[in-house]
């Protein structure tokens, strides 16, 4: 079959987002008279994007299996609080391990309810979102954790988002590494094939011998780990975390995945698209900041984009899969 | 076709279903079904909609565990029901409604659950070359049009082509049992004849073929034995030559109430 426009759209759902990102970037650059693409802005924008993208990658994996993980915002918060809560006294290495462990445990909890008990993921992860946000607020109860000067000098602290490498925040480098690793896993390994299969048709995958339970459990654990790690990266960058850390991050993560061409019905995802989706959302946010627009408007704009993206997504899917 | 009355066969059955029942909540899908299947026979599993044919094969292929009763495969009692286990034992099921993930390519569907890997630095990566070449050869051997690219999503195939694909996949892996659930649905007259020929060939190669259908006349021509189900029970189990297709049809039409030669369980 000769590839038609349909085939291209079907095989590369992220193409639209990537083209859009380039257009928007040009527009932003022009409107802000170059401020948007100034080195300083790009540095903060890339760090900002990196943290969101890592959470969104985990979200994309969950979406690939046809489920959703709304708890990632609170996992990011717990990851950040654990890290900055422990690091000043016990060092950033141990703090990192503790944070990742929290991510694994919350992922296991979500995975247990969704994969083993078969409960609806929307409800389960909405519950854990509130649960761990609540724990975050309770633990800090008005206090906050901050990085000390000696902590900022620690090597590991700088590796996990606290420092730069060649002028680029280490979180950005982590994002690229994670992108490559996940891209290989999802599209080049048997596990990836099964993740996509489960999202495409769970009953058929099961009949072919795929353990749907294990796959779904696994993606929740990965999502938990990535969200907690993103929390660490962001906390190390900011050097400060309180109970509100990571709040509404889940919405941006889902939005980034959807913008990036991940189908909420499962089975079709694009990680590169998700990265660009995250960049687009953060780009708009920084554009609004440069225009001195109240930051609250970002939520409105993001909401609008997600609604438009889902309409476009369905239209494109219908177009692309029509025979 | 040789008459193969298994009633007095001294050989062990390959699959032995003993007093199997299955209920979904209050709904009793199978009631105390006992039936044996032997290697090298083609068994027609016939019955009206809702008779329990598909439920029975869902148990055999490991999708649902029975509520009570035993399943033995090659003399060994099955305790863990999972499709992976059934596939590993050499049992392939061509399901009517499931078995294909529309979002995956033809090649990836072909190998789903047993993807070939090549090791790179010790890590298992999909052997995409093998996936492409093997699946392309198989689907084209089975008469899918040349324009079908195994890298294309399987959703682009027609209903008949998907059915042909499922049959091709089931028969090309080395197996002992092939279960076909309404395999001729969506197929043209010519394709139907081809599937029936294939079922007979597989049997002749020594496989057990369980062929599920509504169409008693079609299966009566090729089967060695006919098992009729009705309302979740086995009502008839006879060698093909023992009853005419018309008589068997009468049993199905009367909802299994006609006096059958096979054991009717109460």
Interface residues (C-beta under 8 A of the other chain):
Chain A: X1 X7 X10 X184 X188 X189 X190 X192 X193 X194 X196 X197 X199 X200 X201 X203 X204 X205 X206 X207 X208 X209 X210 X211 X267 X268 X321 X323
Chain B: X61 X63 X82 X83 X84 X86 X87 X88 X93 X95 X98 X99 X100 X101 X102 X103 X104 X108 X111 X112 X113 X114 X115 X117 X123 X124 X125 X126 X128 X147 X149 X152 X153 X155 X156
